[in-house]
Structure formats: structure tokens, C-alpha cells
Amino acid sequence: MADLAILAEGLTKRFGDFTAVEDVSFEVRAGEVVGCLGPNGSGKTTTIRMLLGLLRPTAGRAEVLGLDVERQTELIRPLVGYMSQKFALYDELTMVENLAFYAGIYGLSNAEQRQRQQEVLEMVGLRGRESERAGQVSGGWRQRLALAIALVHRPRLLFLDEPTSGVDPVARRAFWDTIDVLAHDGATVFVSTHFMDEAEYCGRLGIMSGGHLLAMDTPDSLKRNSLPGPAWDVVVGGAGQTAPLIPALEAIERMEGVFQVGLRGDHLHAITLSGQHTAGSLQSALVGIGFDALVEPADPTLEDVFIALAGRKT
């Protein structure tokens, strides 16, 4: 148990008649980067807030860094960093002034503050922008500052709640580069996201929907073990058909042995039940009803996994 950064057992949170999180159990080992993937309202933020001792669980229990989240909250807070979805920055203060303010709250001495400020500013790519006011920079730079503040006291465990929501793709990639550096240096990171591409960067990933933790494993294992059969890409044409994708999608949905099918840009993406179809059988079936089709094996995606798991739950 000493190597566990997070232990959650049956965590449940109800607000009146509404259950935000129900019977969630998982472990995070020290040094891991673990993601929590789910749409808004799936229970990700509520779970994080219970782990931080900011919300009292209705049922269940949790430990963070070996400390009970209900009885030892005040001991946990100096050991963790938390970047919430709407981190409180002081717009009238500069980047470095915001950082100094929070470093003081964490109890760093003046000498420690000066050293750590330079380290985290370099780490998150804010060197050269120290004197800019927080209220006058873009969302991506504000998010970097919020991350710097969460790191300033050298936390053993970092909670990031949708840290890249609302920022551009370049800023998102920069965030994950920083997380990679932190992980390489031995930090433990628990991060929530609703971006499928970001979820691929995590060492392990939990899938949440409707307050339930549906699965947790490595992204590759989830794609390998959570689907009922193989994935296929279907390119469709057809004489006299100006928009054949939707008719072809509806035709595939009606076929026996098809688990799910959806649009993927200029083609279709289908999951079939194990042993029910080959590329040849799907292609022949489509050609037989008038579609000019090409079917090829495809790699399953986390989107496939999420749709499959959430569909089974409902």
C-alpha cells in the first residue's frame, strides 16, 4: 500500500435525489499518469473534489498519499497540487506576482520562492512573460500560469481537472509535453479530460459516464479488450447516389452481427461482433444492395471504446 498515491473504494456522492458519482473504486500507483475520460457531467470533477477533501463522500472512502481524505484533509493539501477548471487568478497582478502570492500561501520562504518561481516559469514556458498581467493574456497563457501555481510547492501528487479545456491545439500539446516532463521526474498525475486524443497520452485511463467508472486500463488494453469484435473502415460510393454515406450507414446498421457504425469524415467506421464478418463479407453485402464499397480492417479507437462501454451501461 505504500506505493499507492490514490486509493478509492466505493466513492459515492449524492446531491439530494441526484447521484453524481456512484460506487467508484480504483487505485493510482506512485509515479503514474492516470487519466479520467468522460463528457461534462460524467462525475470527473466531483470525484477529484472528493479525493481532495473538498466534498464529503456520501458513501465509500478514499486515501491520498496514505492519508484519509475525510479525517486528514489538512495534511493532504500541502502535499498535492490542484488545477481546477476555473482556477482563480488575479487579473491585475502580473504572472510572477500571481505565482509569488500562491507560493506564500503554500508557506515557501522568500529564498525558496525566488528559486522555485524561475524553475516553474521555465517548465511551463512562461519565461519572458513574467511581467505581463494575467488579465491581459490569452486563455492558453493563463492555463500555463495556473499549472505553474499548482507546481510551485513541489507537490507529490498533481490533480489536473480538464487543464486544456478552451485552449488551442498548440497550447494543449505544450501542456502534455510538460506533463511528460513531470512524469519523467517521478511525479504522480491524475488528469481529467473529455478529449479523446489527450486520453491516449495517459499511462492508464478510466472511462466515466453517468457517474460510473466503466473501466480503467491502459489505452491499448481498453481498445483490445472492451470491444466485442473487430473494427472496419468502409469507403462508399454508388452510381446515381449523391450522398451514399447515410444510406450505407443505415444499411450496415440493419445487418446481422454489426455492433455499431458511425460516420468518420468521408467514410464509415464499423464494429462487428467477433466471428460474424470479414472485410469481404461486409463488402459483398454492400455491393449486393447497390453500393460501390471498399472495406478494410481498422484500428479501434478510444471513441469506439467509450461508445461501447457507455452503451452497455445504459
N, C-alpha and C positions, 0 to 999 in steps of 0.2 A: 504493500500500500504506500510505501514511502515515495515511490516514483510516480504516483498519481498527482497530477495538478488539479484535476476536477473529478469528482465522484458525484453523480446524480442518481438517486434511487426513488422512482415513483413520483417525481415532481408534478404537482398539480396546482393550478391556480384558477379559482373561480371568482368572478365579479358578479355577485348576485346570481341570476339564473344562467349567466353566460360563462362557459368554460373556455378560458383562453389557452391553457396548457393542461394536458391530461396524461398522467402516468408516464412521464418521460424519464428514461433511465439510460445513462451512458457513462463512459469513462474517457478521460483525456490524460495521456501519459506526458510526463515532463519532456519538453523538447519537441512536441508535436505541433504541427499547424493543422488544426481541425476546423473545417467549415460547416456552416449550417445553412442549407439551401432551402428557400421556400418563398412564396409570394407574400406580399404585405398581408398582415392579419393571420399568418400561419402560426404565430406563437414564438418567433425567434427572439424578439426584444423582451418579451415577458420572461422567457427562460433566462436570458442574460441578467435581467434585473433581479431575479430570484437568486442567481448564483452570486451576485454582488451584495446580497443582503438588503437591496433597496425595496424589494417586495417580499412579504412573508408568504411562504407557500401555504396553500390550503391543506395540502397533504403531501407526504413524502419528505425527503431530506436531501441535503447536499453538503459536501465538503469541498473547500477550495484551499489548495496547498496544505491539506491536512487539518484545516480549521472548519468548525461547524458554522454554516452561513447564518444561522439564526442566533446562536449564542456567542459567537466570536467575531461579529461583523467588524468591530472597530480594529481588531488585529489584522483582518484581511485587507482593509482598504490601503494601508501604506505599501502593501506587497504587490498590488495589481495596478495596471493601467487600464483606463476605460475611455474609449472614444465613442460617444453616443451619436445617434443620427443627427441631432441638433446640438452640437457642442457649444457651450456658452463662451464666446469670445467677446472681448471688449473692443468695440469698433474704433473708439477714439484713441486706443493705445496702439503703439507700433507692434510689429511682430515680436521683437525682443522684449518689449515691456510686458506683453501678454505672457511670454514664456517665464520672465522673472517673477511675475505675480504668482503664477501657479507653482513655480519652484519654491517660493517662500511658503506657500500653503503646505507643501509636502515636507517642509522643515529643512531644506537644504541651506547650508551656510552660504555666506556671500562668496567665499572661495569656490565652494562646490558648484554654486550656481553659474559662475563665470565659466568654469571648465565644461560643465555639462551643457550649457547653452550652446557653446561652439560645436560640441560633438553632435548634438541632435539637429542643429541647423544644417550642418554638413550632411548628416544622414538622410534628411528628408528633402534636401535640395533647396534650402532657403538661404544659403549664403549669398550675400549681395543684396538681399531684400529685407534685411533686419530693420531698417528704419521706416519701412512702408507701414502705413496704418492698416489695421486688419479690416476696417470697413471700406477700404478703397481698392481691395484686390479681388480677383475673381474667385469663384467657388472652389476651384482646384487648389489655389494657393491657401485659402482658408482651411481646407481639409488637411493640407500638409502641416499647417500650423497646429491644428487640433491633434494630429498624430504626434508632433514634436512634444506637445504638452503632456500627452499620455505617456511619453517615454522619458520625460526629463528626470524622474526619480529612480530610473533603472528598475522597473518592475520585473518581478519574476514571471508574471503571467499577464498577458495583454488581451483585453476584450475589445474587439472592434465590431461595432454594430452598423452594418451596411456603410462602411467607410468611404465607398466610392459612389454612393448614390448622388446623382445630379452633377457629376463631373465628366469631363470629356475623356475619350478613349486614351489619349496620351497620358493624362493625369492618372487614370486608372492603372495603366501599365506601370507607371512610376511608383504608385503605391505598392503594387505587388513586388516590384523589384526591392523595395525597402523591406517588405515582409520577408522576402527570401534572405536578405542580409541578416535580419533579426534571427531567423530560424537557424541560419548557418552559425550564428554566435551562441546558439543554445537556448534562445527564448522559446517559451510556450505561447502559442497564439490561438485564440478562439475567435473566429470571424464569421459574421452572418452576411449573407448576400442573396440577391434574387437574380444575379447574372449567371447564366449557365457557363459562360466561358471562364469566369473567375473561379467557379467551383472546381474546375479542372486543376487549378494550381494547388489545391489542398492535399495534404498527405492522406487524410481521411475526411469523409464528408457525411454529414447527417442530412436526411431528406425530411422536411417538416411540411405538414399540410393539416389545416383544421385543428391545430393544437396538438397533433400527434407526431411523434418521431417514427417515421415509417421504416427507416433503415439507416444504418451507419456502417460504412466500409470505405475502402479506397475507391476512387472514381472508376478505375479499371475493373475492380471486383463487382461494383454495383452494375456496371454495364454488362458484365459477363454473367452475373447470377440473378439479376432481377427481372429479366425478360423471359417470356415463355417460348421464345424461338428466335430465328434469325431475322436480320434486317435487310431490306432491299431498297434500292433506288430505282424508280420507274420513270423513264422518259417517254412521253406520249405525244403522238401526232395522230392525224387521221384525215383522210380525204373529205373535203366539204365541211370540216369542223373548224370553226374559227377559234374556239376556246375549249379544247378537248380535256383539259386537266380536271375540271369539276365533274363532267360526265364519267371520266375514267375513275376518279376517286370514288364516286357513288357506286360504280360497277365493282370495284375491288372490295368495298365495304360489304357488298352482298355475297361475296364469295365465301364458301366454307373454309374454315381454317385460318382466317385473317383476324388478327387480334386488334390491330389499329392501323390507320393510314391517315396521312395528312399531307398538306402542301409544304414543299421546301423550295421556295423560289420558283424556278422554271421546271420543276419536276415533282414527283410524288415520292414519299418515303413510307414504307410499309413494314410492319412487324407481323410475321405469321407464326402460328403455333408449330412447335417442334415436330418435324417429320411430315408436315402437311403439304408443303410446297417446295419446289425448286425454282430457280430462276426460269428454267424452261417451262415449267407448268404454269407459272403466273403469266409469262409472256404469251404462251399459246392460248390461254384463256382470254386474254385481252384481244389478241389478234382475231380470235374466233368470233368476237362480237363487234368487230369493225374498227379496232384501234391499231394504229401503227405504233407498236410499243417495243421498248428495249428495257429489259430488267437485268440488273446487275447486283451482286452482293454488296452490302454497305456496312460500314462500321456503325454499331449502335451508339447513341448519344445520351448524354445526361437528360436531355429533354424527353427522349424515349422512356428513360427510367422514371422520371418524375410523373409523366402521364400514366404510365403503367401502375406505379405504386399508388398514386392518388386515386386512380380509377378503382383499384381494388378496395381501397378504404371506404369509398363512397358506395 
